[in-house]
Amino acid sequence: MAKDYYAVLGVNKNATDKEIRSAYRRLARKHHPDVNPSDKASEALFKEINAANDVLGDKEKRRKYDLYGDNWEHADEIERMQRSRGARPSSGGGFRYTTSGGPNPAFEDIDLGSFFGGMFGGGAQQAGGRRRAPRQEQPPADVEQPVEVTFDEAFTGTTRILMVEGDLGEQRRLEVKIPRGVDNGSRIRMAGEGRATFSGRRSDLYLVVQVKPSPRFERKGDDLYTDAEVPLTTPILGGEVEVQAPDKKVALRLPAGTQNGQTFRLNGLGMPKLSDSEKRGDLFARVKVKLPATPDEETRRVFEELRDKGL
């Protein structure tokens, strides 16, 4: 039996886009399966409401539906045939056309349903005898949701409580786990948490991560860079300095004659790898010599002697 999508949504054929959206939301909220659990009649009506909104909520689909009714999905084929016959579509959705060149008993007032045979009933065949495949429902579009974490949260992993838009425009509460090692632009897939179609299929939700910069560490992929401040005597004479890694402090031995700005690699002390959180990148410590701001007389005398020696 033909479906009148306007009647399903309870609007007239002159309804505006806004009126159609309003009617859809009101009816979908009323007949949503979550609101009417185990109610098969409401579930079936909910599918019809979604199908009606899918057509009437799209300007091009609505145009075709207004012209061809249940056969709107075959509008392109009908119009190609009409053009080849010099015909014009009827404006009332009756699926009949007449030739523009005068009476023609072979084609005047032809019923398209009869002309195409079983094409509109699911048993159609294309040229060459190939059977037309049934129309498949388009998968719903995936949804992206931005989420921001601190550097420390990216290092340890964390959880977030997000409010995402549901099928009826309401807010859904969703707890998500952010794994260790995420970086700017990392995408975390939440299967089946996106939008739903009228048949109940759900798309995926992707969390797009933004990591706040750290005041201590510069990140390059899984590797980290940090400054190790040392007194002037240590790089000259050699000695041990303390370097802060993300999760602990470690000792770094500087050889005598270390230059200001020289970089040392500390293996396995960088960020956890997103692909394998048990593995980590490296930490690079840059030597930054700390000079006395206001040297006392004794210190000045020592530096003056070094200057006089050309050091």
JODADA-V218646 format. One record per residue. N is the residue number from 1. RES is the residue in three letters. PHI is phi in radians with two decimals (999 if undefined). NEAR is the number of other ideal C-beta (glycine too) atoms within 10 Angstrom. D_LAST is the distance of its C-alpha to the last C-alpha in Angstrom with 1 decimal. Layout:
BEGIN
{{N	RES	PHI	NEAR	D_LAST} {N	RES	PHI	NEAR	D_LAST}}
END
This chain:
BEGIN
{{1	MET	999	4	98.7} {2	ALA	-1.13	8	96.8} {3	LYS	-1.73	14	94.1} {4	ASP	-1.71	12	94.0} {5	TYR	-1.11	25	90.3} {6	TYR	-1.12	19	91.2} {7	ALA	-1.17	10	93.7} {8	VAL	-1.03	20	91.2} {9	LEU	-1.54	24	88.8} {10	GLY	1.26	14	91.7} {11	VAL	-2.20	18	90.9} {12	ASN	-1.58	9	93.0} {13	LYS	-1.22	12	92.2} {14	ASN	-1.70	7	91.0} {15	ALA	-1.07	17	88.4} {16	THR	-1.38	9	84.9} {17	ASP	-1.03	12	81.7} {18	LYS	-1.12	8	80.9} {19	GLU	-1.15	14	84.4} {20	ILE	-1.16	19	83.9} {21	ARG	-1.06	16	80.5} {22	SER	-1.11	14	81.9} {23	ALA	-1.13	20	85.0} {24	TYR	-1.06	22	82.9} {25	ARG	-1.10	15	80.5} {26	ARG	-1.12	14	83.5} {27	LEU	-1.26	20	85.4} {28	ALA	-1.13	20	82.5} {29	ARG	-1.13	14	81.6} {30	LYS	-1.22	14	85.2} {31	HIS	-1.91	20	85.7} {32	HIS	-1.07	19	82.2} {33	PRO	-1.00	16	82.6} {34	ASP	-1.20	11	80.3} {35	VAL	-1.48	13	82.8} {36	ASN	-2.21	15	85.8} {37	PRO	-1.09	9	85.0} {38	SER	1.16	7	87.7} {39	ASP	-1.75	13	89.6} {40	LYS	-1.13	9	90.4} {41	ALA	-1.14	9	92.1} {42	SER	-1.16	17	89.1} {43	GLU	-1.11	15	86.8} {44	ALA	-1.16	11	89.0} {45	LEU	-1.16	17	89.1} {46	PHE	-1.06	23	85.4} {47	LYS	-1.15	16	85.0} {48	GLU	-1.13	16	87.5} {49	ILE	-1.09	25	85.7} {50	ASN	-1.17	21	82.4} {51	ALA	-1.12	17	84.2} {52	ALA	-1.11	25	85.8} {53	ASN	-1.18	21	82.5} {54	ASP	-1.06	16	80.8} {55	VAL	-1.52	18	83.4} {56	LEU	-1.29	24	84.2} {57	GLY	-1.43	16	80.6} {58	ASP	-2.02	13	79.7} {59	LYS	-1.02	9	81.1} {60	GLU	-1.22	10	81.7} {61	LYS	-1.10	16	83.2} {62	ARG	-1.13	19	85.4} {63	ARG	-1.02	12	86.7} {64	LYS	-1.14	20	87.7} {65	TYR	-1.12	23	89.3} {66	ASP	-1.10	16	91.3} {67	LEU	-1.46	19	92.7} {68	TYR	-2.13	21	93.2} {69	GLY	1.01	16	93.3} {70	ASP	-1.06	16	92.7} {71	ASN	-1.62	20	92.1} {72	TRP	-1.04	19	89.1} {73	GLU	-1.17	14	86.8} {74	HIS	-1.81	20	88.9} {75	ALA	-1.02	17	88.9} {76	ASP	-1.08	9	87.0} {77	GLU	-1.19	17	89.6} {78	ILE	-1.09	23	92.4} {79	GLU	-1.21	17	91.1} {80	ARG	-1.11	10	90.6} {81	MET	-1.14	16	94.2} {82	GLN	-1.09	16	95.4} {83	ARG	-1.13	10	93.6} {84	SER	-1.18	8	95.1} {85	ARG	-1.72	17	98.6} {86	GLY	1.20	12	98.1} {87	ALA	-1.82	21	98.5} {88	ARG	-2.24	13	97.0} {89	PRO	-1.29	17	96.2} {90	SER	-1.26	15	98.4} {91	SER	-1.57	8	96.9} {92	GLY	-1.77	10	98.4} {93	GLY	1.30	17	96.7} {94	GLY	-1.53	13	100.0} {95	PHE	1.11	22	98.5} {96	ARG	-2.28	17	101.2} {97	TYR	-2.48	23	101.0} {98	THR	-2.20	16	103.4} {99	THR	-1.31	17	103.3} {100	SER	-1.66	11	102.8} {101	GLY	-1.85	10	105.2} {102	GLY	1.79	7	108.5} {103	PRO	-1.03	9	110.5} {104	ASN	-2.58	14	109.5} {105	PRO	-1.06	6	111.4} {106	ALA	-1.40	6	108.8} {107	PHE	-2.25	15	105.8} {108	GLU	-1.20	13	107.1} {109	ASP	0.98	12	106.0} {110	ILE	-1.39	18	104.5} {111	ASP	-1.44	11	103.2} {112	LEU	-1.11	22	99.7} {113	GLY	-1.07	15	99.9} {114	SER	-1.27	9	102.9} {115	PHE	-1.07	15	101.3} {116	PHE	-1.47	17	98.2} {117	GLY	1.15	11	100.2} {118	GLY	-1.53	11	98.1} {119	MET	-1.04	18	94.7} {120	PHE	-1.50	18	94.4} {121	GLY	-1.86	9	95.6} {122	GLY	1.68	10	92.9} {123	GLY	-1.86	10	95.1} {124	ALA	-1.21	17	94.0} {125	GLN	-2.20	12	93.4} {126	GLN	-1.52	11	91.4} {127	ALA	-0.99	5	92.5} {128	GLY	1.55	5	93.1} {129	GLY	1.47	6	94.2} {130	ARG	-1.36	9	90.8} {131	ARG	-1.40	10	90.9} {132	ARG	-1.22	14	88.6} {133	ALA	-1.22	8	86.1} {134	PRO	-1.09	7	86.4} {135	ARG	-1.16	9	83.9} {136	GLN	-1.63	6	80.9} {137	GLU	-1.17	11	79.4} {138	GLN	-1.22	9	76.0} {139	PRO	-1.15	12	73.2} {140	PRO	-1.18	16	71.7} {141	ALA	-1.24	10	68.3} {142	ASP	-1.19	14	65.3} {143	VAL	-2.02	17	63.7} {144	GLU	-1.93	12	60.0} {145	GLN	-2.33	19	58.6} {146	PRO	-1.26	9	55.0} {147	VAL	-2.52	16	53.3} {148	GLU	-1.91	11	49.9} {149	VAL	-2.31	20	47.9} {150	THR	-1.42	13	44.7} {151	PHE	-1.05	18	41.7} {152	ASP	-1.09	12	42.6} {153	GLU	-1.18	18	46.2} {154	ALA	-1.16	26	45.3} {155	PHE	-1.33	23	43.4} {156	THR	-1.64	16	46.2} {157	GLY	1.50	15	49.2} {158	THR	-2.78	17	51.7} {159	THR	-2.20	9	55.1} {160	ARG	-2.38	16	56.4} {161	ILE	-1.77	8	59.8} {162	LEU	-1.95	17	60.6} {163	MET	-1.87	11	63.6} {164	VAL	-2.01	16	64.9} {165	GLU	-1.29	13	67.9} {166	GLY	-1.52	15	71.0} {167	ASP	-1.13	20	74.0} {168	LEU	-1.84	15	75.8} {169	GLY	1.53	10	72.8} {170	GLU	-1.39	11	72.3} {171	GLN	-1.65	10	69.0} {172	ARG	-1.84	11	68.5} {173	ARG	-1.60	9	66.2} {174	LEU	-2.35	16	64.1} {175	GLU	-1.66	8	61.7} {176	VAL	-2.20	17	59.1} {177	LYS	-1.80	11	56.4} {178	ILE	-1.71	20	52.9} {179	PRO	-1.31	14	51.4} {180	ARG	-1.13	18	47.9} {181	GLY	1.58	22	45.5} {182	VAL	-1.12	24	47.0} {183	ASP	-2.32	14	45.0} {184	ASN	-0.99	12	45.6} {185	GLY	1.55	9	48.9} {186	SER	-1.04	19	50.0} {187	ARG	-1.99	10	53.8} {188	ILE	-1.87	18	55.8} {189	ARG	-1.53	12	59.4} {190	MET	-1.96	18	62.1} {191	ALA	-1.11	9	65.2} {192	GLY	1.23	11	68.4} {193	GLU	-1.94	20	67.0} {194	GLY	-1.63	21	67.3} {195	ARG	-1.44	17	70.4} {196	ALA	-1.99	17	73.9} {197	THR	-1.61	17	76.7} {198	PHE	-1.14	18	80.3} {199	SER	-1.53	10	80.9} {200	GLY	1.76	12	78.2} {201	ARG	-1.17	14	75.4} {202	ARG	-2.05	16	71.9} {203	SER	-1.42	17	68.8} {204	ASP	-1.72	17	65.4} {205	LEU	-1.84	21	62.9} {206	TYR	-1.97	17	59.2} {207	LEU	-1.52	24	56.5} {208	VAL	-1.81	14	53.6} {209	VAL	-1.54	21	50.5} {210	GLN	-2.17	13	47.7} {211	VAL	-1.77	20	44.7} {212	LYS	-1.17	13	42.9} {213	PRO	-1.18	11	39.1} {214	SER	-1.68	16	36.9} {215	PRO	-1.26	6	34.2} {216	ARG	-1.77	13	32.2} {217	PHE	-2.05	20	32.8} {218	GLU	-1.80	13	33.0} {219	ARG	-1.84	19	35.8} {220	LYS	-2.32	11	36.3} {221	GLY	1.19	10	39.6} {222	ASP	-1.64	17	39.5} {223	ASP	-1.62	17	35.7} {224	LEU	-2.15	25	33.5} {225	TYR	-2.20	16	30.0} {226	THR	-2.55	19	28.2} {227	ASP	-1.64	15	24.8} {228	ALA	-1.94	20	23.4} {229	GLU	-1.35	12	21.4} {230	VAL	-2.35	23	19.0} {231	PRO	-1.20	13	16.8} {232	LEU	-0.99	14	13.0} {233	THR	-1.21	10	13.3} {234	THR	-1.13	18	15.8} {235	PRO	-1.17	21	14.2} {236	ILE	-1.28	16	11.3} {237	LEU	-1.61	12	13.9} {238	GLY	1.56	13	16.9} {239	GLY	2.79	16	20.0} {240	GLU	-1.79	10	23.1} {241	VAL	-2.23	19	23.5} {242	GLU	-1.73	11	26.8} {243	VAL	-2.07	20	27.9} {244	GLN	-1.57	15	31.1} {245	ALA	-1.58	18	33.6} {246	PRO	-1.02	20	36.8} {247	ASP	-2.05	12	38.8} {248	LYS	-2.96	8	36.5} {249	LYS	-1.77	8	33.1} {250	VAL	-2.27	14	31.4} {251	ALA	-1.63	8	28.5} {252	LEU	-2.15	16	25.7} {253	ARG	-1.59	10	23.6} {254	LEU	-1.69	20	20.0} {255	PRO	-1.30	11	18.5} {256	ALA	-1.05	10	15.2} {257	GLY	1.51	10	12.5} {258	THR	-1.08	20	14.7} {259	GLN	-1.60	8	13.7} {260	ASN	-1.06	12	14.7} {261	GLY	1.58	10	18.3} {262	GLN	-1.13	15	19.0} {263	THR	-1.95	10	22.7} {264	PHE	-2.13	17	24.7} {265	ARG	-1.58	12	28.5} {266	LEU	-1.98	17	30.7} {267	ASN	-1.13	9	34.1} {268	GLY	1.22	11	37.3} {269	LEU	-2.05	21	35.9} {270	GLY	-1.58	26	36.6} {271	MET	-1.39	26	39.9} {272	PRO	-1.08	22	43.3} {273	LYS	-1.41	15	44.9} {274	LEU	-1.08	16	47.9} {275	SER	-1.31	8	49.9} {276	ASP	-2.72	10	49.2} {277	SER	-1.17	14	47.8} {278	GLU	-1.38	7	47.2} {279	LYS	-1.85	12	44.4} {280	ARG	-2.34	23	41.1} {281	GLY	-1.31	19	38.3} {282	ASP	-1.89	15	34.6} {283	LEU	-1.92	24	32.0} {284	PHE	-1.94	20	28.5} {285	ALA	-1.76	24	25.7} {286	ARG	-1.72	15	22.7} {287	VAL	-1.25	20	19.5} {288	LYS	-2.20	14	18.8} {289	VAL	-1.25	16	15.8} {290	LYS	-1.73	10	17.3} {291	LEU	-1.65	9	15.4} {292	PRO	-1.17	11	17.1} {293	ALA	-1.25	5	19.4} {294	THR	-2.30	6	20.0} {295	PRO	-1.14	12	17.6} {296	ASP	-1.35	8	19.5} {297	GLU	-1.08	7	18.9} {298	GLU	-1.13	8	17.4} {299	THR	-1.14	12	14.9} {300	ARG	-1.07	12	14.0} {301	ARG	-1.11	11	13.7} {302	VAL	-1.12	11	11.3} {303	PHE	-1.22	15	8.9} {304	GLU	-1.13	10	9.6} {305	GLU	-1.15	10	8.8} {306	LEU	-1.12	11	5.3} {307	ARG	-1.09	9	5.3} {308	ASP	-1.12	8	7.5} {309	LYS	-1.54	7	5.6} {310	GLY	1.43	5	3.8} {311	LEU	-1.70	8	0.0}}
END
